[in-house]
Amino acid sequence: MSGPKKQLRLGAFLQATGHHVAGWRHPRAQPDAGQNIAHYRQIAQTAERARFDALFLADGVAIRSHDAETLHLTSRAATFEPLTLLSALSQSTAHIGLVATVSTTYNEPYHVARKFASLDHLSNGRAGWNVVTSWSESEAHNFNLDKHPEHGARYERAEEFVDVVRGLWDSWEDDAFRFDQAEGVHFDSSKLHAIHHKGKHFSVRGPLNVARPVQGHPVVVQAGSSGPGQELAARTAEVIFTAQQSLEDAQHFYSGLKSRLAKYGREPDELKIMPGVFPVVGRSESEAREKFEELQSLIHPSVGLSLLQQHLGGIDLSGYPLDGPLPENLQEPNGTKSRFQLVTALARREQLTIRQLYLRVATARGHWSIHGTPESIVDRLEEWFLKGGADGFNIMPPTLPGGLDDFVELVLPELRRRGLFRTEYEGKTLRENLGLARPAHRIYRQGGDILDRVA
């Protein structure tokens, strides 16, 4: 007798007004979304009613723009800090996961460990950390640096950073707190541990001054697709967000990354791969096409070109004709290498002009963009899922709240009709809903007291 049908995972990837670069101008968008907590509360509750696995917030610690003259034409210069926002949303939701991006380049491990442990307690076990290394020079200029660190150095720091954070999450054993009022014993001091870490980048004694997280460790997410990024994900991540344009590319990435897990003693199902998908949904193909074309018509050419230059690492294209091809022999940037490779490969493969390329990038910044009826969209999601291209998808609504409402109202019923998505949450924590095991404390996982006791 066969078991229950395998179901895909869904994240709601939130950009304040939606993912389309001109989406904030659309009538179904909330133009002041980046400063509107009621807007985010509405979206979070919609996604939770739909039984999404998680909300996901990207982030950067700077106003990232390569063109100051177009910044005022976009909606992404001022938004909430993600951990603060998710802490607020944890109090108006009960089941959905809460994943925030925090950089290992411009933070310290103790801060990050403490904040995510706190969010996990505030949300009763729904926190997730999206580990990134940052990529823009503008971030460096906010943190006492003249130049952004090199790609390899950023990932070397990230490897050690994640190890320190996970060690700090194991500062307390699960049953350390006794709360024995009669005896006057608040906690068992033998169950408190310091890590005494000394490495190339960090010296951290510990212990953490927050109890062990509800999930043991908040879920570790990673978004890098470069070689070093994939290696970090294979060793440490439990979910990976990625950008793929075709089933073939998705299958190649999926099988390649899953095959790296064995050398770290991990099974393929311990890492969920969730490509980003930008869906424009219509009740007919013509309606979907009209919606998409309306969004595209709102793109200011200067904004489109600036966005493309940003994804190419700051390369100046202003001297080239918009209706000509992308220049040959572009130098790979120090920033986001995987996105540079994806965008340039797209331009070469489909022989796109610069204008055509920025129109493609402006939709979903290199992620998979699809538009059509609910049935045709689910056909494509199902194909990727069943043919080894994805364990689920990070849904990127073109506008918010309207784009998410369309997906929930029109696409989810078709996914459920085919048995591809849940009708109820399976558990109480993000780990349980993703089918991920709760990590044992290091002492028990490694068969000995590998952390020095404090007392």
ROVEXVEX-667645 format. One record per residue (C-alpha): z negated, y negated, x negated; residue number from 0. Coordinates in steps of 0.1 Angstrom, whole numbers, plus 5000, padded with zeros to 4 digits. Layout:
N
+------+------+------+-----+
:    w :    v :    u :   n :
+------+------+------+-----+
:    Z :    Y :    X : NUM :
...
+------+------+------+-----+
REM end
This chain:
455
+------+------+------+-----+
:    w :    v :    u :   n :
+------+------+------+-----+
: 5000 : 5000 : 5000 :   0 :
: 5010 : 4966 : 4985 :   1 :
: 4984 : 4939 : 4981 :   2 :
: 4985 : 4904 : 4995 :   3 :
: 5016 : 4883 : 4987 :   4 :
: 5013 : 4862 : 4956 :   5 :
: 5009 : 4825 : 4966 :   6 :
: 5018 : 4794 : 4946 :   7 :
: 4995 : 4765 : 4936 :   8 :
: 5000 : 4729 : 4945 :   9 :
: 4987 : 4697 : 4929 :  10 :
: 4991 : 4662 : 4944 :  11 :
: 5001 : 4640 : 4914 :  12 :
: 4992 : 4605 : 4924 :  13 :
: 5007 : 4573 : 4912 :  14 :
: 4993 : 4544 : 4931 :  15 :
: 5023 : 4534 : 4952 :  16 :
: 5043 : 4566 : 4945 :  17 :
: 5063 : 4580 : 4917 :  18 :
: 5096 : 4562 : 4922 :  19 :
: 5097 : 4531 : 4900 :  20 :
: 5107 : 4509 : 4929 :  21 :
: 5087 : 4528 : 4955 :  22 :
: 5061 : 4500 : 4958 :  23 :
: 5089 : 4479 : 4975 :  24 :
: 5095 : 4505 : 5002 :  25 :
: 5082 : 4499 : 5037 :  26 :
: 5062 : 4532 : 5037 :  27 :
: 5044 : 4523 : 5005 :  28 :
: 5010 : 4505 : 5001 :  29 :
: 5019 : 4477 : 4977 :  30 :
: 4983 : 4469 : 4966 :  31 :
: 4975 : 4506 : 4962 :  32 :
: 4962 : 4503 : 4926 :  33 :
: 4933 : 4482 : 4938 :  34 :
: 4927 : 4498 : 4972 :  35 :
: 4901 : 4525 : 4974 :  36 :
: 4908 : 4531 : 5011 :  37 :
: 4943 : 4540 : 5002 :  38 :
: 4932 : 4566 : 4977 :  39 :
: 4906 : 4580 : 5002 :  40 :
: 4933 : 4584 : 5028 :  41 :
: 4956 : 4603 : 5003 :  42 :
: 4928 : 4625 : 4991 :  43 :
: 4918 : 4635 : 5026 :  44 :
: 4954 : 4642 : 5035 :  45 :
: 4959 : 4665 : 5005 :  46 :
: 4926 : 4683 : 5012 :  47 :
: 4935 : 4689 : 5049 :  48 :
: 4968 : 4704 : 5036 :  49 :
: 4947 : 4727 : 5013 :  50 :
: 4962 : 4714 : 4980 :  51 :
: 4945 : 4728 : 4949 :  52 :
: 4939 : 4694 : 4933 :  53 :
: 4945 : 4657 : 4930 :  54 :
: 4958 : 4647 : 4896 :  55 :
: 4957 : 4612 : 4881 :  56 :
: 4976 : 4603 : 4849 :  57 :
: 4963 : 4575 : 4828 :  58 :
: 4968 : 4553 : 4797 :  59 :
: 4944 : 4528 : 4781 :  60 :
: 4969 : 4499 : 4780 :  61 :
: 4995 : 4482 : 4800 :  62 :
: 5024 : 4502 : 4786 :  63 :
: 5056 : 4483 : 4787 :  64 :
: 5084 : 4477 : 4762 :  65 :
: 5097 : 4448 : 4781 :  66 :
: 5073 : 4420 : 4791 :  67 :
: 5100 : 4403 : 4811 :  68 :
: 5101 : 4432 : 4836 :  69 :
: 5064 : 4440 : 4838 :  70 :
: 5059 : 4418 : 4869 :  71 :
: 5087 : 4437 : 4887 :  72 :
: 5067 : 4470 : 4886 :  73 :
: 5035 : 4482 : 4903 :  74 :
: 5017 : 4500 : 4875 :  75 :
: 5001 : 4473 : 4854 :  76 :
: 4967 : 4474 : 4872 :  77 :
: 4951 : 4506 : 4886 :  78 :
: 4916 : 4522 : 4887 :  79 :
: 4901 : 4540 : 4858 :  80 :
: 4906 : 4577 : 4869 :  81 :
: 4871 : 4591 : 4863 :  82 :
: 4855 : 4563 : 4882 :  83 :
: 4880 : 4567 : 4910 :  84 :
: 4876 : 4605 : 4912 :  85 :
: 4838 : 4601 : 4912 :  86 :
: 4842 : 4579 : 4943 :  87 :
: 4866 : 4604 : 4960 :  88 :
: 4843 : 4633 : 4953 :  89 :
: 4820 : 4618 : 4980 :  90 :
: 4847 : 4617 : 5007 :  91 :
: 4862 : 4652 : 5000 :  92 :
: 4846 : 4686 : 4998 :  93 :
: 4871 : 4712 : 4985 :  94 :
: 4901 : 4697 : 4966 :  95 :
: 4900 : 4697 : 4928 :  96 :
: 4898 : 4663 : 4909 :  97 :
: 4918 : 4662 : 4877 :  98 :
: 4917 : 4631 : 4855 :  99 :
: 4937 : 4624 : 4823 : 100 :
: 4916 : 4613 : 4793 : 101 :
: 4930 : 4609 : 4758 : 102 :
: 4916 : 4626 : 4727 : 103 :
: 4931 : 4598 : 4706 : 104 :
: 4911 : 4569 : 4719 : 105 :
: 4878 : 4585 : 4730 : 106 :
: 4849 : 4604 : 4715 : 107 :
: 4841 : 4640 : 4724 : 108 :
: 4805 : 4633 : 4735 : 109 :
: 4816 : 4607 : 4760 : 110 :
: 4843 : 4629 : 4775 : 111 :
: 4820 : 4660 : 4777 : 112 :
: 4793 : 4639 : 4795 : 113 :
: 4817 : 4623 : 4820 : 114 :
: 4834 : 4655 : 4830 : 115 :
: 4801 : 4674 : 4833 : 116 :
: 4788 : 4646 : 4855 : 117 :
: 4820 : 4647 : 4877 : 118 :
: 4817 : 4684 : 4880 : 119 :
: 4781 : 4681 : 4893 : 120 :
: 4790 : 4652 : 4916 : 121 :
: 4818 : 4672 : 4932 : 122 :
: 4800 : 4706 : 4932 : 123 :
: 4824 : 4722 : 4908 : 124 :
: 4858 : 4705 : 4913 : 125 :
: 4864 : 4687 : 4881 : 126 :
: 4894 : 4691 : 4857 : 127 :
: 4902 : 4674 : 4824 : 128 :
: 4939 : 4667 : 4816 : 129 :
: 4939 : 4666 : 4778 : 130 :
: 4965 : 4642 : 4763 : 131 :
: 4969 : 4627 : 4729 : 132 :
: 4983 : 4592 : 4740 : 133 :
: 5017 : 4581 : 4729 : 134 :
: 5021 : 4543 : 4729 : 135 :
: 5017 : 4516 : 4703 : 136 :
: 5002 : 4494 : 4730 : 137 :
: 4972 : 4517 : 4732 : 138 :
: 4967 : 4516 : 4695 : 139 :
: 4965 : 4478 : 4696 : 140 :
: 4936 : 4480 : 4720 : 141 :
: 4915 : 4502 : 4697 : 142 :
: 4915 : 4485 : 4663 : 143 :
: 4947 : 4500 : 4650 : 144 :
: 4980 : 4484 : 4640 : 145 :
: 4999 : 4516 : 4644 : 146 :
: 4997 : 4546 : 4667 : 147 :
: 4987 : 4578 : 4647 : 148 :
: 5014 : 4603 : 4639 : 149 :
: 5022 : 4631 : 4663 : 150 :
: 5009 : 4659 : 4641 : 151 :
: 4977 : 4640 : 4633 : 152 :
: 4971 : 4633 : 4670 : 153 :
: 4973 : 4670 : 4678 : 154 :
: 4951 : 4680 : 4648 : 155 :
: 4924 : 4657 : 4662 : 156 :
: 4930 : 4670 : 4697 : 157 :
: 4924 : 4706 : 4686 : 158 :
: 4890 : 4697 : 4671 : 159 :
: 4882 : 4674 : 4700 : 160 :
: 4886 : 4701 : 4727 : 161 :
: 4864 : 4725 : 4707 : 162 :
: 4836 : 4700 : 4704 : 163 :
: 4837 : 4692 : 4741 : 164 :
: 4836 : 4728 : 4751 : 165 :
: 4807 : 4734 : 4727 : 166 :
: 4788 : 4705 : 4743 : 167 :
: 4794 : 4719 : 4778 : 168 :
: 4775 : 4749 : 4765 : 169 :
: 4745 : 4728 : 4754 : 170 :
: 4724 : 4743 : 4783 : 171 :
: 4723 : 4778 : 4795 : 172 :
: 4729 : 4782 : 4833 : 173 :
: 4693 : 4791 : 4840 : 174 :
: 4677 : 4766 : 4816 : 175 :
: 4661 : 4744 : 4843 : 176 :
: 4629 : 4759 : 4858 : 177 :
: 4616 : 4729 : 4877 : 178 :
: 4582 : 4746 : 4877 : 179 :
: 4559 : 4718 : 4891 : 180 :
: 4528 : 4740 : 4891 : 181 :
: 4531 : 4749 : 4854 : 182 :
: 4545 : 4715 : 4845 : 183 :
: 4576 : 4731 : 4829 : 184 :
: 4609 : 4713 : 4837 : 185 :
: 4632 : 4735 : 4815 : 186 :
: 4630 : 4764 : 4791 : 187 :
: 4634 : 4749 : 4757 : 188 :
: 4648 : 4781 : 4743 : 189 :
: 4679 : 4777 : 4765 : 190 :
: 4688 : 4743 : 4751 : 191 :
: 4713 : 4743 : 4721 : 192 :
: 4727 : 4718 : 4697 : 193 :
: 4762 : 4724 : 4682 : 194 :
: 4757 : 4707 : 4648 : 195 :
: 4795 : 4703 : 4645 : 196 :
: 4809 : 4689 : 4613 : 197 :
: 4846 : 4689 : 4610 : 198 :
: 4875 : 4668 : 4597 : 199 :
: 4875 : 4643 : 4625 : 200 :
: 4841 : 4646 : 4642 : 201 :
: 4804 : 4650 : 4633 : 202 :
: 4785 : 4658 : 4665 : 203 :
: 4750 : 4671 : 4666 : 204 :
: 4744 : 4675 : 4704 : 205 :
: 4731 : 4687 : 4727 : 206 :
: 4746 : 4671 : 4758 : 207 :
: 4722 : 4653 : 4781 : 208 :
: 4738 : 4667 : 4813 : 209 :
: 4732 : 4702 : 4826 : 210 :
: 4759 : 4729 : 4822 : 211 :
: 4787 : 4721 : 4846 : 212 :
: 4788 : 4739 : 4879 : 213 :
: 4821 : 4756 : 4868 : 214 :
: 4806 : 4765 : 4834 : 215 :
: 4834 : 4743 : 4820 : 216 :
: 4856 : 4719 : 4841 : 217 :
: 4891 : 4733 : 4843 : 218 :
: 4911 : 4723 : 4811 : 219 :
: 4946 : 4710 : 4819 : 220 :
: 4972 : 4701 : 4793 : 221 :
: 5005 : 4682 : 4797 : 222 :
: 5022 : 4684 : 4763 : 223 :
: 5054 : 4704 : 4759 : 224 :
: 5061 : 4698 : 4722 : 225 :
: 5054 : 4727 : 4698 : 226 :
: 5019 : 4715 : 4689 : 227 :
: 5013 : 4707 : 4726 : 228 :
: 5022 : 4742 : 4736 : 229 :
: 5000 : 4757 : 4709 : 230 :
: 4970 : 4736 : 4720 : 231 :
: 4977 : 4747 : 4756 : 232 :
: 4980 : 4784 : 4746 : 233 :
: 4946 : 4783 : 4729 : 234 :
: 4926 : 4760 : 4752 : 235 :
: 4943 : 4751 : 4785 : 236 :
: 4940 : 4768 : 4819 : 237 :
: 4967 : 4747 : 4837 : 238 :
: 4997 : 4730 : 4822 : 239 :
: 5017 : 4703 : 4838 : 240 :
: 5053 : 4701 : 4825 : 241 :
: 5087 : 4685 : 4832 : 242 :
: 5117 : 4708 : 4835 : 243 :
: 5151 : 4701 : 4850 : 244 :
: 5166 : 4735 : 4857 : 245 :
: 5154 : 4770 : 4865 : 246 :
: 5168 : 4782 : 4832 : 247 :
: 5148 : 4756 : 4813 : 248 :
: 5117 : 4764 : 4834 : 249 :
: 5120 : 4801 : 4827 : 250 :
: 5124 : 4795 : 4790 : 251 :
: 5093 : 4773 : 4789 : 252 :
: 5073 : 4796 : 4811 : 253 :
: 5080 : 4828 : 4792 : 254 :
: 5076 : 4811 : 4758 : 255 :
: 5043 : 4795 : 4765 : 256 :
: 5029 : 4826 : 4782 : 257 :
: 5039 : 4847 : 4752 : 258 :
: 5017 : 4825 : 4729 : 259 :
: 4985 : 4835 : 4748 : 260 :
: 4981 : 4870 : 4734 : 261 :
: 4973 : 4858 : 4698 : 262 :
: 4943 : 4840 : 4713 : 263 :
: 4932 : 4871 : 4732 : 264 :
: 4942 : 4857 : 4765 : 265 :
: 4961 : 4872 : 4795 : 266 :
: 4992 : 4854 : 4810 : 267 :
: 4974 : 4847 : 4843 : 268 :
: 4947 : 4828 : 4825 : 269 :
: 4972 : 4798 : 4823 : 270 :
: 4989 : 4783 : 4854 : 271 :
: 5021 : 4765 : 4847 : 272 :
: 5029 : 4738 : 4873 : 273 :
: 5061 : 4718 : 4868 : 274 :
: 5063 : 4683 : 4884 : 275 :
: 5086 : 4681 : 4914 : 276 :
: 5097 : 4648 : 4931 : 277 :
: 5107 : 4657 : 4967 : 278 :
: 5126 : 4635 : 4991 : 279 :
: 5124 : 4653 : 5025 : 280 :
: 5146 : 4647 : 5055 : 281 :
: 5149 : 4665 : 5088 : 282 :
: 5186 : 4669 : 5079 : 283 :
: 5205 : 4668 : 5046 : 284 :
: 5220 : 4634 : 5055 : 285 :
: 5186 : 4619 : 5063 : 286 :
: 5172 : 4631 : 5030 : 287 :
: 5202 : 4616 : 5012 : 288 :
: 5198 : 4583 : 5030 : 289 :
: 5161 : 4582 : 5021 : 290 :
: 5169 : 4589 : 4984 : 291 :
: 5197 : 4563 : 4983 : 292 :
: 5175 : 4537 : 4999 : 293 :
: 5149 : 4542 : 4971 : 294 :
: 5176 : 4540 : 4944 : 295 :
: 5189 : 4508 : 4959 : 296 :
: 5155 : 4491 : 4952 : 297 :
: 5157 : 4496 : 4915 : 298 :
: 5161 : 4464 : 4895 : 299 :
: 5185 : 4471 : 4866 : 300 :
: 5162 : 4455 : 4841 : 301 :
: 5133 : 4477 : 4853 : 302 :
: 5155 : 4508 : 4851 : 303 :
: 5167 : 4501 : 4816 : 304 :
: 5131 : 4492 : 4804 : 305 :
: 5118 : 4525 : 4818 : 306 :
: 5145 : 4545 : 4801 : 307 :
: 5138 : 4527 : 4768 : 308 :
: 5101 : 4536 : 4772 : 309 :
: 5110 : 4573 : 4776 : 310 :
: 5131 : 4571 : 4745 : 311 :
: 5101 : 4559 : 4725 : 312 :
: 5110 : 4522 : 4726 : 313 :
: 5146 : 4524 : 4714 : 314 :
: 5164 : 4491 : 4722 : 315 :
: 5195 : 4498 : 4744 : 316 :
: 5202 : 4462 : 4754 : 317 :
: 5232 : 4459 : 4731 : 318 :
: 5250 : 4489 : 4747 : 319 :
: 5271 : 4488 : 4779 : 320 :
: 5252 : 4502 : 4809 : 321 :
: 5283 : 4521 : 4820 : 322 :
: 5288 : 4536 : 4786 : 323 :
: 5272 : 4567 : 4771 : 324 :
: 5238 : 4570 : 4754 : 325 :
: 5243 : 4563 : 4717 : 326 :
: 5245 : 4592 : 4693 : 327 :
: 5219 : 4601 : 4666 : 328 :
: 5189 : 4584 : 4682 : 329 :
: 5158 : 4587 : 4661 : 330 :
: 5131 : 4608 : 4677 : 331 :
: 5100 : 4587 : 4683 : 332 :
: 5064 : 4591 : 4672 : 333 :
: 5053 : 4590 : 4708 : 334 :
: 5062 : 4615 : 4735 : 335 :
: 5086 : 4638 : 4717 : 336 :
: 5090 : 4663 : 4746 : 337 :
: 5101 : 4636 : 4770 : 338 :
: 5126 : 4621 : 4745 : 339 :
: 5141 : 4656 : 4740 : 340 :
: 5143 : 4662 : 4778 : 341 :
: 5159 : 4628 : 4786 : 342 :
: 5185 : 4629 : 4758 : 343 :
: 5194 : 4666 : 4766 : 344 :
: 5199 : 4656 : 4803 : 345 :
: 5222 : 4627 : 4792 : 346 :
: 5243 : 4650 : 4770 : 347 :
: 5244 : 4680 : 4793 : 348 :
: 5256 : 4660 : 4824 : 349 :
: 5275 : 4633 : 4804 : 350 :
: 5256 : 4605 : 4820 : 351 :
: 5260 : 4568 : 4813 : 352 :
: 5230 : 4547 : 4805 : 353 :
: 5230 : 4534 : 4841 : 354 :
: 5232 : 4569 : 4855 : 355 :
: 5205 : 4580 : 4832 : 356 :
: 5180 : 4553 : 4841 : 357 :
: 5187 : 4560 : 4878 : 358 :
: 5177 : 4596 : 4871 : 359 :
: 5146 : 4587 : 4851 : 360 :
: 5135 : 4561 : 4876 : 361 :
: 5129 : 4587 : 4902 : 362 :
: 5105 : 4609 : 4885 : 363 :
: 5105 : 4601 : 4847 : 364 :
: 5123 : 4633 : 4837 : 365 :
: 5106 : 4656 : 4862 : 366 :
: 5126 : 4678 : 4887 : 367 :
: 5139 : 4656 : 4915 : 368 :
: 5151 : 4673 : 4947 : 369 :
: 5160 : 4661 : 4981 : 370 :
: 5170 : 4679 : 5013 : 371 :
: 5156 : 4696 : 5044 : 372 :
: 5123 : 4714 : 5043 : 373 :
: 5141 : 4748 : 5043 : 374 :
: 5164 : 4738 : 5013 : 375 :
: 5135 : 4724 : 4993 : 376 :
: 5114 : 4755 : 4999 : 377 :
: 5144 : 4777 : 4989 : 378 :
: 5144 : 4760 : 4955 : 379 :
: 5106 : 4761 : 4951 : 380 :
: 5105 : 4797 : 4960 : 381 :
: 5133 : 4806 : 4936 : 382 :
: 5115 : 4790 : 4907 : 383 :
: 5082 : 4806 : 4917 : 384 :
: 5096 : 4842 : 4922 : 385 :
: 5119 : 4841 : 4892 : 386 :
: 5094 : 4832 : 4865 : 387 :
: 5098 : 4795 : 4863 : 388 :
: 5064 : 4784 : 4877 : 389 :
: 5030 : 4794 : 4890 : 390 :
: 5030 : 4764 : 4913 : 391 :
: 5041 : 4728 : 4914 : 392 :
: 5027 : 4693 : 4908 : 393 :
: 5041 : 4674 : 4938 : 394 :
: 5051 : 4638 : 4930 : 395 :
: 5056 : 4619 : 4962 : 396 :
: 5082 : 4591 : 4958 : 397 :
: 5061 : 4567 : 4979 : 398 :
: 5025 : 4568 : 4990 : 399 :
: 5012 : 4575 : 5015 : 400 :
: 5046 : 4581 : 5032 : 401 :
: 5061 : 4606 : 5007 : 402 :
: 5029 : 4628 : 5008 : 403 :
: 5028 : 4627 : 5046 : 404 :
: 5065 : 4639 : 5047 : 405 :
: 5057 : 4669 : 5024 : 406 :
: 5026 : 4679 : 5043 : 407 :
: 5042 : 4675 : 5077 : 408 :
: 5076 : 4691 : 5070 : 409 :
: 5075 : 4713 : 5038 : 410 :
: 5041 : 4729 : 5040 : 411 :
: 5047 : 4746 : 5073 : 412 :
: 5079 : 4763 : 5059 : 413 :
: 5059 : 4774 : 5028 : 414 :
: 5033 : 4789 : 5050 : 415 :
: 5059 : 4806 : 5072 : 416 :
: 5071 : 4824 : 5042 : 417 :
: 5036 : 4833 : 5031 : 418 :
: 5039 : 4812 : 4999 : 419 :
: 5009 : 4789 : 5004 : 420 :
: 4973 : 4793 : 5016 : 421 :
: 4960 : 4783 : 5050 : 422 :
: 4924 : 4780 : 5038 : 423 :
: 4907 : 4775 : 5005 : 424 :
: 4896 : 4808 : 4988 : 425 :
: 4865 : 4794 : 4972 : 426 :
: 4842 : 4764 : 4967 : 427 :
: 4852 : 4753 : 4932 : 428 :
: 4885 : 4744 : 4916 : 429 :
: 4883 : 4775 : 4894 : 430 :
: 4879 : 4798 : 4924 : 431 :
: 4908 : 4782 : 4942 : 432 :
: 4931 : 4785 : 4912 : 433 :
: 4920 : 4821 : 4905 : 434 :
: 4904 : 4813 : 4872 : 435 :
: 4873 : 4830 : 4859 : 436 :
: 4841 : 4810 : 4852 : 437 :
: 4836 : 4810 : 4814 : 438 :
: 4804 : 4827 : 4802 : 439 :
: 4781 : 4807 : 4780 : 440 :
: 4791 : 4810 : 4743 : 441 :
: 4759 : 4829 : 4735 : 442 :
: 4769 : 4857 : 4758 : 443 :
: 4806 : 4854 : 4753 : 444 :
: 4803 : 4859 : 4716 : 445 :
: 4773 : 4882 : 4715 : 446 :
: 4749 : 4861 : 4697 : 447 :
: 4731 : 4827 : 4694 : 448 :
: 4759 : 4808 : 4677 : 449 :
: 4744 : 4774 : 4687 : 450 :
: 4713 : 4762 : 4669 : 451 :
: 4684 : 4759 : 4691 : 452 :
: 4669 : 4724 : 4695 : 453 :
: 4633 : 4736 : 4697 : 454 :
+------+------+------+-----+
REM end
